[in-house]
C-alpha cells in the first residue's frame, strides 16, 4: 500500500471535514494541489486539499 501526505486547512465543521473524518476504509474524491514541502531540510510532495467527498 502506498502512503501519501495530505493536509486540509479550516476543515473543521465542514462537509469536507466530515467526509475525511468518516472515510476510514472508504474511497474519496479529493480536489487540491500538489505543493513542495521542505520540512527539516527534506523536500517532498504534499497534497493541499481544497475539497473532499465520499465516492460511494
HUGIPE-V946732 format. One line per field, one symbol per residue. burial: b if it has 9 or more other ideal C-beta (glycine too) atoms within 8 Angstrom, else e. A space follows every 10 residues. Layout:
burial: ???
This chain:
burial: eeeebbebee beeeebbebb eebeebebeb ebeeeebeee eeeeebbbbe ebbbee
